[in-house]
Amino acid sequence: MDYKAAERIQDLQYFGEFGGVNPSISDSSTYTFLTAKTMFDTFEGNTEGCYLYSRHSSPSNLYLGEAMAQLEGTESANVFASGMGAISAVIMQLCDSGDHIVCSRTIYGGTYAFLKNFLKKFNITTSFLDITDLDAVTRAITPKTKMIYCEAISNPLLEVADIASLSKIAKKHDIPLVVDNTFSPLNIGAAQLGADIVVHSLTKFINGSSDCVAGAVCGTKDFCLGLKDVNNGAGMLFGSTLDSLRAASILKNMRTLHIRIKKHSENAHYLAEQFEKDGLKVVYPGLESHPGHELMKKQMNPEYGFGGMLTLDVGSLDQANALMELMQKEKLGYLAVSLGFYKTLFSASGTSTSSEIPEEEQKQLGLSQGLIRFSIGLDNDIHKTYLSMRHCMETLGILSPVSALV
Ligand SMILES: *Cc1c(COP(=O)(O)O)cnc(C)c1O
Protein backbone atom coordinates (compact mmCIF):
# COMPACT_ATOMS: atom_id res chain seq x y z
CA MET A 1 0.00 0.00 0.00
CA ASP A 2 1.33 3.40 -0.94
CA TYR A 3 1.08 5.15 2.39
CA LYS A 4 3.55 7.95 2.86
CA ALA A 5 1.78 9.98 5.51
CA ALA A 6 4.84 10.63 7.67
CA GLU A 7 6.79 11.90 4.66
CA ARG A 8 3.89 14.11 3.60
CA ILE A 9 3.67 15.64 7.06
CA GLN A 10 7.42 16.23 7.15
CA ASP A 11 7.39 17.81 3.70
CA LEU A 12 4.89 20.47 4.70
CA GLN A 13 6.81 23.73 4.86
CA TYR A 14 5.45 26.82 6.48
CA PHE A 15 7.91 29.55 7.31
CA GLY A 16 7.49 32.18 9.98
CA GLU A 17 7.12 35.76 8.87
CA PHE A 18 10.86 36.37 9.44
CA GLY A 19 11.89 33.12 7.79
CA GLY A 20 11.51 31.09 10.99
CA VAL A 21 11.55 27.31 10.58
CA ASN A 22 8.17 27.13 12.27
CA PRO A 23 5.19 29.17 11.09
CA SER A 24 4.31 32.29 13.01
CA ILE A 25 1.44 31.79 15.45
CA SER A 26 -1.66 33.77 14.63
CA ASP A 27 -2.39 36.01 17.58
CA SER A 28 -5.64 37.62 16.45
CA SER A 29 -9.33 36.89 16.76
CA THR A 30 -10.24 39.22 13.91
CA TYR A 31 -8.72 40.40 10.61
CA THR A 32 -8.80 43.69 8.73
CA PHE A 33 -10.15 44.04 5.22
CA LEU A 34 -8.93 46.65 2.78
CA THR A 35 -12.35 47.04 1.22
CA ALA A 36 -15.89 46.47 2.46
CA LYS A 37 -16.70 44.46 -0.66
CA THR A 38 -14.07 41.83 0.23
CA MET A 39 -15.55 41.48 3.71
CA PHE A 40 -19.01 40.87 2.25
CA ASP A 41 -17.65 38.30 -0.22
CA THR A 42 -15.82 36.49 2.54
CA PHE A 43 -19.02 36.16 4.59
CA GLU A 44 -20.66 34.71 1.51
CA GLY A 45 -17.82 32.18 1.34
CA ASN A 46 -16.50 33.50 -1.95
CA THR A 47 -13.04 34.66 -1.04
CA GLU A 48 -10.47 32.00 -0.61
CA GLY A 49 -7.42 32.79 1.47
CA CYS A 50 -9.11 35.61 3.37
CA TYR A 51 -9.43 35.31 7.12
CA LEU A 52 -12.57 36.57 8.72
CA TYR A 53 -12.75 35.69 12.38
CA SER A 54 -10.78 33.03 14.22
CA ARG A 55 -13.79 30.89 15.15
CA HIS A 56 -14.16 30.37 11.40
CA SER A 57 -10.47 29.77 10.73
CA SER A 58 -7.03 31.06 11.60
CA PRO A 59 -3.66 30.51 9.90
CA SER A 60 -2.37 28.28 12.74
CA ASN A 61 -5.49 26.11 12.67
CA LEU A 62 -5.28 25.80 8.90
CA TYR A 63 -1.64 24.67 9.12
CA LEU A 64 -2.55 21.95 11.62
CA GLY A 65 -5.59 21.04 9.52
CA GLU A 66 -3.32 20.64 6.49
CA ALA A 67 -1.04 18.29 8.44
CA MET A 68 -4.07 16.24 9.51
CA ALA A 69 -5.26 16.03 5.90
CA GLN A 70 -1.79 14.75 4.96
CA LEU A 71 -1.91 12.20 7.79
CA GLU A 72 -5.14 10.68 6.48
CA GLY A 73 -4.59 11.51 2.81
CA THR A 74 -7.90 13.39 2.61
CA GLU A 75 -8.62 16.54 0.61
CA SER A 76 -9.06 18.64 3.70
CA ALA A 77 -9.32 18.66 7.50
CA ASN A 78 -10.67 20.97 10.20
CA VAL A 79 -9.34 21.15 13.73
CA PHE A 80 -11.47 21.41 16.87
CA ALA A 81 -11.09 22.25 20.53
CA SER A 82 -11.47 18.55 21.47
CA GLY A 83 -12.09 15.12 20.00
CA MET A 84 -15.69 15.30 21.23
CA GLY A 85 -16.01 18.73 19.61
CA ALA A 86 -15.03 17.12 16.31
CA ILE A 87 -17.22 14.01 16.74
CA SER A 88 -20.35 15.87 17.85
CA ALA A 89 -19.98 18.38 14.99
CA VAL A 90 -19.74 15.60 12.39
CA ILE A 91 -22.77 13.79 13.76
CA MET A 92 -24.89 16.93 14.00
CA GLN A 93 -23.84 17.99 10.51
CA LEU A 94 -24.95 14.68 9.01
CA CYS A 95 -28.17 14.05 10.96
CA ASP A 96 -31.57 15.68 11.09
CA SER A 97 -34.18 15.09 13.75
CA GLY A 98 -35.63 11.59 13.39
CA ASP A 99 -32.56 10.09 11.72
CA HIS A 100 -30.74 6.91 12.63
CA ILE A 101 -27.10 5.85 13.09
CA VAL A 102 -25.49 2.42 12.89
CA CYS A 103 -22.63 2.24 15.36
CA SER A 104 -20.16 -0.16 16.88
CA ARG A 105 -21.10 -1.15 20.43
CA THR A 106 -17.55 -0.74 21.68
CA ILE A 107 -16.63 2.90 21.33
CA TYR A 108 -15.27 5.71 23.48
CA GLY A 109 -17.57 6.36 26.46
CA GLY A 110 -18.15 10.01 25.57
CA THR A 111 -19.23 9.16 22.03
CA TYR A 112 -21.48 6.44 23.40
CA ALA A 113 -23.12 8.88 25.84
CA PHE A 114 -23.57 11.46 23.08
CA LEU A 115 -25.28 8.98 20.76
CA LYS A 116 -27.29 7.14 23.38
CA ASN A 117 -28.36 9.95 25.73
CA PHE A 118 -27.81 13.39 24.29
CA LEU A 119 -29.24 12.74 20.81
CA LYS A 120 -32.56 11.70 22.38
CA LYS A 121 -33.33 15.43 22.44
CA PHE A 122 -33.36 15.36 18.65
CA ASN A 123 -35.08 12.01 18.31
CA ILE A 124 -31.95 10.62 16.65
CA THR A 125 -31.56 6.93 17.45
CA THR A 126 -28.54 4.64 17.28
CA SER A 127 -28.30 0.88 16.76
CA PHE A 128 -25.24 -0.34 18.67
CA LEU A 129 -23.94 -3.62 17.31
CA ASP A 130 -20.95 -5.88 16.90
CA ILE A 131 -19.11 -4.04 14.12
CA THR A 132 -17.18 -7.17 13.17
CA ASP A 133 -20.52 -8.80 12.20
CA LEU A 134 -20.96 -7.33 8.70
CA ASP A 135 -24.35 -8.99 8.17
CA ALA A 136 -25.65 -7.37 11.34
CA VAL A 137 -24.39 -3.99 10.05
CA THR A 138 -26.23 -4.44 6.74
CA ARG A 139 -29.41 -5.58 8.49
CA ALA A 140 -29.42 -2.57 10.81
CA ILE A 141 -29.44 -0.01 8.00
CA THR A 142 -32.84 1.64 7.41
CA PRO A 143 -33.94 4.40 5.00
CA LYS A 144 -33.38 6.81 7.94
CA THR A 145 -29.75 5.74 8.52
CA LYS A 146 -27.32 8.60 7.95
CA MET A 147 -23.97 6.97 8.72
CA ILE A 148 -22.03 3.95 9.86
CA TYR A 149 -19.81 4.94 12.80
CA CYS A 150 -16.95 2.99 14.34
CA GLU A 151 -13.44 3.16 15.73
CA ALA A 152 -10.60 1.64 13.68
CA ILE A 153 -9.34 -0.02 16.88
CA SER A 154 -12.00 0.24 19.51
CA ASN A 155 -11.83 1.70 22.97
CA PRO A 156 -11.28 -0.17 25.24
CA LEU A 157 -11.72 -3.70 23.82
CA LEU A 158 -9.31 -3.19 20.89
CA GLU A 159 -11.68 -4.71 18.33
CA VAL A 160 -10.45 -4.16 14.79
CA ALA A 161 -13.02 -2.81 12.32
CA ASP A 162 -12.93 -4.08 8.72
CA ILE A 163 -12.87 -0.62 7.16
CA ALA A 164 -12.78 -1.71 3.51
CA SER A 165 -15.81 -3.99 3.91
CA LEU A 166 -17.74 -1.45 5.98
CA SER A 167 -16.98 1.14 3.32
CA LYS A 168 -18.50 -1.13 0.65
CA ILE A 169 -21.67 -1.51 2.70
CA ALA A 170 -21.84 2.25 3.29
CA LYS A 171 -21.35 3.01 -0.42
CA LYS A 172 -24.04 0.54 -1.40
CA HIS A 173 -26.49 2.41 0.82
CA ASP A 174 -25.14 5.81 -0.17
CA ILE A 175 -24.23 6.80 3.39
CA PRO A 176 -20.84 7.85 4.77
CA LEU A 177 -18.58 5.65 6.86
CA VAL A 178 -17.23 7.69 9.77
CA VAL A 179 -14.16 6.24 11.49
CA ASP A 180 -12.56 7.41 14.75
CA ASN A 181 -8.86 6.69 14.24
CA THR A 182 -7.62 8.04 17.58
CA PHE A 183 -6.04 4.73 18.66
CA SER A 184 -4.15 4.13 15.42
CA PRO A 185 -2.78 7.26 13.69
CA LEU A 186 -0.25 6.12 11.03
CA ASN A 187 -0.88 2.47 12.00
CA ILE A 188 -4.09 2.47 9.97
CA GLY A 189 -4.81 4.73 7.00
CA ALA A 190 -8.54 4.83 7.60
CA ALA A 191 -9.43 7.14 4.70
CA GLN A 192 -7.25 5.20 2.31
CA LEU A 193 -9.11 2.02 3.25
CA GLY A 194 -12.41 3.68 2.40
CA ALA A 195 -13.60 5.78 5.36
CA ASP A 196 -15.38 8.90 4.08
CA ILE A 197 -14.81 10.93 7.22
CA VAL A 198 -12.05 10.29 9.76
CA VAL A 199 -12.19 11.85 13.21
CA HIS A 200 -9.35 12.09 15.69
CA SER A 201 -8.82 13.14 19.25
CA LEU A 202 -5.51 14.98 18.92
CA THR A 203 -5.32 14.90 22.72
CA LYS A 204 -3.86 11.40 22.55
CA PHE A 205 -1.04 10.01 20.37
CA ILE A 206 -1.04 12.81 17.82
CA ASN A 207 -0.10 15.51 20.31
CA GLY A 208 1.54 12.98 22.60
CA SER A 209 2.44 15.25 25.49
CA SER A 210 -0.79 15.19 27.52
CA ASP A 211 -0.78 18.99 27.81
CA CYS A 212 -3.96 19.90 25.92
CA VAL A 213 -7.25 18.73 24.43
CA ALA A 214 -7.94 18.96 20.69
CA GLY A 215 -9.63 17.17 17.80
CA ALA A 216 -9.86 16.98 14.03
CA VAL A 217 -12.17 15.97 11.20
CA CYS A 218 -10.59 14.76 7.95
CA GLY A 219 -12.73 14.53 4.82
CA THR A 220 -13.60 16.06 1.49
CA LYS A 221 -13.16 19.75 0.87
CA ASP A 222 -16.93 20.14 0.57
CA PHE A 223 -17.65 18.48 3.89
CA CYS A 224 -14.95 20.44 5.72
CA LEU A 225 -16.11 23.73 4.23
CA GLY A 226 -19.69 22.79 5.16
CA LEU A 227 -18.64 22.38 8.80
CA LYS A 228 -17.31 25.95 8.71
CA ASP A 229 -20.30 27.46 6.92
CA VAL A 230 -21.39 30.65 8.69
CA ASN A 231 -25.08 29.85 8.13
CA ASN A 232 -25.31 26.18 9.07
CA GLY A 233 -21.91 24.64 9.82
CA ALA A 234 -21.85 22.65 13.06
CA GLY A 235 -18.17 23.51 13.57
CA MET A 236 -18.73 27.23 13.13
CA LEU A 237 -21.98 27.40 15.10
CA PHE A 238 -21.18 25.11 18.05
CA GLY A 239 -17.95 27.03 18.34
CA SER A 240 -15.56 24.35 19.60
CA THR A 241 -12.63 26.22 18.09
CA LEU A 242 -9.07 25.27 18.86
CA ASP A 243 -6.85 28.06 20.15
CA SER A 244 -4.07 29.06 17.72
CA LEU A 245 -1.30 28.68 20.31
CA ARG A 246 -2.34 25.08 20.87
CA ALA A 247 -2.69 24.39 17.17
CA ALA A 248 0.90 25.56 16.72
CA SER A 249 2.25 23.37 19.52
CA ILE A 250 0.36 20.29 18.28
CA LEU A 251 1.73 20.80 14.76
CA LYS A 252 5.29 20.79 16.14
CA ASN A 253 4.60 17.55 18.02
CA MET A 254 3.16 15.95 14.87
CA ARG A 255 6.58 16.15 13.22
CA THR A 256 7.78 13.36 15.52
CA LEU A 257 4.60 11.27 15.47
CA HIS A 258 6.12 8.53 13.28
CA ILE A 259 9.01 7.91 15.68
CA ARG A 260 6.74 7.86 18.72
CA ILE A 261 4.19 5.51 17.16
CA LYS A 262 6.91 3.03 16.22
CA LYS A 263 8.24 3.02 19.78
CA HIS A 264 4.79 2.79 21.40
CA SER A 265 4.03 -0.21 19.16
CA GLU A 266 7.37 -1.90 19.74
CA ASN A 267 7.04 -1.60 23.52
CA ALA A 268 3.37 -2.66 23.62
CA HIS A 269 4.08 -5.65 21.38
CA TYR A 270 6.96 -6.77 23.60
CA LEU A 271 4.89 -6.55 26.79
CA ALA A 272 1.88 -8.26 25.19
CA GLU A 273 4.02 -11.21 24.09
CA GLN A 274 5.63 -11.56 27.51
CA PHE A 275 2.30 -11.29 29.35
CA GLU A 276 0.79 -13.91 27.06
CA LYS A 277 3.70 -16.27 27.72
CA ASP A 278 3.08 -15.73 31.43
CA GLY A 279 -0.45 -17.00 30.93
CA LEU A 280 -2.12 -13.63 31.56
CA LYS A 281 -5.34 -12.55 29.83
CA VAL A 282 -3.85 -9.96 27.51
CA VAL A 283 -5.51 -8.46 24.45
CA TYR A 284 -3.33 -6.88 21.76
CA PRO A 285 -3.98 -6.77 18.00
CA GLY A 286 -0.39 -7.88 17.36
CA LEU A 287 -0.96 -11.25 19.03
CA GLU A 288 -2.08 -14.19 16.90
CA SER A 289 -4.65 -14.95 19.60
CA HIS A 290 -6.44 -11.65 18.82
CA PRO A 291 -9.58 -12.28 16.70
CA GLY A 292 -8.75 -9.25 14.53
CA HIS A 293 -5.06 -10.11 14.06
CA GLU A 294 -5.22 -11.20 10.41
CA LEU A 295 -7.47 -8.27 9.50
CA MET A 296 -5.11 -5.90 11.28
CA LYS A 297 -2.19 -7.29 9.26
CA LYS A 298 -4.14 -6.65 6.08
CA GLN A 299 -5.09 -3.09 7.04
CA MET A 300 -2.03 -1.79 8.80
CA ASN A 301 1.07 0.00 7.67
CA PRO A 302 3.58 -2.58 8.87
CA GLU A 303 6.38 -0.15 9.68
CA TYR A 304 4.27 1.36 12.48
CA GLY A 305 3.31 -1.89 14.16
CA PHE A 306 0.10 -2.82 15.93
CA GLY A 307 -0.26 0.27 18.11
CA GLY A 308 0.48 1.26 21.67
CA MET A 309 -2.68 0.03 23.40
CA LEU A 310 -3.21 -3.26 25.20
CA THR A 311 -5.58 -4.58 27.85
CA LEU A 312 -4.98 -6.97 30.69
CA ASP A 313 -7.76 -8.65 32.64
CA VAL A 314 -6.59 -9.37 36.18
CA GLY A 315 -9.88 -10.86 37.37
CA SER A 316 -11.43 -8.29 39.68
CA LEU A 317 -11.65 -4.55 40.18
CA ASP A 318 -9.87 -4.89 43.54
CA GLN A 319 -6.93 -6.67 41.91
CA ALA A 320 -6.88 -4.12 39.08
CA ASN A 321 -6.84 -1.21 41.52
CA ALA A 322 -4.14 -2.78 43.68
CA LEU A 323 -1.96 -3.49 40.66
CA MET A 324 -2.34 0.00 39.23
CA GLU A 325 -1.50 1.63 42.56
CA LEU A 326 1.56 -0.56 42.97
CA MET A 327 2.78 0.04 39.41
CA GLN A 328 2.41 3.78 39.95
CA LYS A 329 4.38 3.55 43.18
CA GLU A 330 7.13 1.71 41.28
CA LYS A 331 7.19 4.54 38.70
CA LEU A 332 6.08 2.20 35.89
CA GLY A 333 3.35 4.57 34.79
CA TYR A 334 0.48 6.68 36.00
CA LEU A 335 -3.00 5.74 37.12
CA ALA A 336 -4.68 8.09 34.69
CA VAL A 337 -7.13 8.07 31.83
CA SER A 338 -6.10 9.16 28.31
CA LEU A 339 -3.36 7.74 26.11
CA GLY A 340 -0.38 8.49 23.94
CA PHE A 341 1.87 9.95 26.66
CA TYR A 342 5.63 9.18 26.91
CA LYS A 343 4.85 7.49 30.22
CA THR A 344 2.62 4.41 30.41
CA LEU A 345 -0.92 5.28 31.49
CA PHE A 346 -3.38 2.77 32.93
CA SER A 347 -6.98 2.81 34.08
CA ALA A 348 -9.74 0.32 34.78
CA SER A 349 -12.01 1.07 31.84
CA GLY A 350 -15.27 -0.23 33.29
CA THR A 351 -15.22 2.28 36.14
CA SER A 352 -13.59 5.17 34.26
CA THR A 353 -13.63 5.96 30.54
CA SER A 354 -16.41 3.46 29.80
CA SER A 355 -18.47 4.09 32.95
CA GLU A 356 -21.11 5.71 30.72
CA ILE A 357 -21.93 2.20 29.50
CA PRO A 358 -24.29 0.47 32.00
CA GLU A 359 -22.70 -2.46 33.85
CA GLU A 360 -25.11 -4.97 32.31
CA GLU A 361 -24.10 -3.89 28.79
CA GLN A 362 -20.43 -3.89 29.75
CA LYS A 363 -20.82 -7.55 30.71
CA GLN A 364 -22.38 -8.40 27.35
CA LEU A 365 -19.50 -6.70 25.56
CA GLY A 366 -16.95 -8.66 27.53
CA LEU A 367 -15.78 -5.56 29.37
CA SER A 368 -15.05 -7.01 32.78
CA GLN A 369 -14.37 -5.02 35.95
CA GLY A 370 -10.84 -6.39 36.21
CA LEU A 371 -9.88 -5.06 32.76
CA ILE A 372 -7.00 -2.60 32.80
CA ARG A 373 -6.39 -0.53 29.68
CA PHE A 374 -2.74 0.32 29.12
CA SER A 375 -1.34 3.01 26.88
CA ILE A 376 2.24 1.82 26.72
CA GLY A 377 4.86 4.54 27.00
CA LEU A 378 8.15 5.26 25.26
CA ASP A 379 10.25 3.37 27.86
CA ASN A 380 13.83 3.07 26.75
CA ASP A 381 14.33 -0.36 28.35
CA ILE A 382 11.06 -2.23 28.00
CA HIS A 383 12.52 -5.50 29.25
CA LYS A 384 13.33 -3.81 32.55
CA THR A 385 9.79 -2.42 32.63
CA TYR A 386 8.44 -5.91 32.02
CA LEU A 387 10.45 -7.39 34.89
CA SER A 388 9.22 -4.66 37.24
CA MET A 389 5.60 -5.12 36.15
CA ARG A 390 5.99 -8.83 36.64
CA HIS A 391 7.35 -8.26 40.09
CA CYS A 392 4.29 -6.14 40.98
CA MET A 393 2.00 -8.95 39.76
CA GLU A 394 3.91 -11.52 41.81
CA THR A 395 3.66 -9.33 44.90
CA LEU A 396 -0.13 -9.25 44.51
CA GLY A 397 -0.47 -12.95 43.70
CA ILE A 398 -1.66 -12.29 40.14
CA LEU A 399 1.33 -14.28 38.92
CA SER A 400 3.21 -16.95 40.80
CA PRO A 401 6.92 -16.23 41.15
CA VAL A 402 9.28 -17.85 38.67
CA SER A 403 12.59 -18.77 40.22
CA ALA A 404 14.75 -19.02 37.10
CA LEU A 405 13.77 -15.91 35.25
CA VAL A 406 15.91 -15.41 32.19
C1 LIG B 1 -10.32 10.51 24.02
C2 LIG B 1 -11.10 9.97 22.90
C3 LIG B 1 -12.11 10.74 22.30
C4 LIG B 1 -12.50 12.11 22.80
O1 LIG B 1 -11.48 13.05 22.62
P1 LIG B 1 -11.30 14.35 23.54
O2 LIG B 1 -10.14 15.03 22.93
O3 LIG B 1 -11.10 13.89 24.94
O4 LIG B 1 -12.58 15.13 23.41
C5 LIG B 1 -12.78 10.19 21.23
N1 LIG B 1 -12.49 8.96 20.76
C6 LIG B 1 -11.53 8.19 21.32
C7 LIG B 1 -11.26 6.84 20.74
C8 LIG B 1 -10.81 8.67 22.40
O5 LIG B 1 -9.87 7.90 22.97
The ligand as an SDF file (V2000), in Angstrom:
LIG
                    3D

 15 15  0  0  0  0  0  0  0  0999 V2000
  -10.3180   10.5070   24.0160 C   0  0  0  0  0  0  0  0  0  0  0  0
  -11.1030    9.9740   22.8980 C   0  0  0  0  0  0  0  0  0  0  0  0
  -12.1090   10.7400   22.2990 C   0  0  0  0  0  0  0  0  0  0  0  0
  -12.4980   12.1100   22.7960 C   0  0  0  0  0  0  0  0  0  0  0  0
  -11.4840   13.0460   22.6230 O   0  0  0  0  0  0  0  0  0  0  0  0
  -11.3040   14.3530   23.5350 P   0  0  0  0  0  0  0  0  0  0  0  0
  -10.1350   15.0280   22.9290 O   0  0  0  0  0  0  0  0  0  0  0  0
  -11.0960   13.8940   24.9440 O   0  0  0  0  0  0  0  0  0  0  0  0
  -12.5750   15.1300   23.4090 O   0  0  0  0  0  0  0  0  0  0  0  0
  -12.7800   10.1910   21.2300 C   0  0  0  0  0  0  0  0  0  0  0  0
  -12.4910    8.9600   20.7610 N   0  0  0  0  0  0  0  0  0  0  0  0
  -11.5300    8.1930   21.3190 C   0  0  0  0  0  0  0  0  0  0  0  0
  -11.2590    6.8440   20.7450 C   0  0  0  0  0  0  0  0  0  0  0  0
  -10.8120    8.6720   22.4050 C   0  0  0  0  0  0  0  0  0  0  0  0
   -9.8730    7.8970   22.9650 O   0  0  0  0  0  0  0  0  0  0  0  0
  1  2  1  0
  2  3  1  0
  2 14  2  0
  3  4  1  0
  3 10  2  0
  4  5  1  0
  5  6  1  0
  6  7  2  0
  6  8  1  0
  6  9  1  0
 10 11  1  0
 11 12  2  0
 12 13  1  0
 12 14  1  0
 14 15  1  0
M  END
$$$$
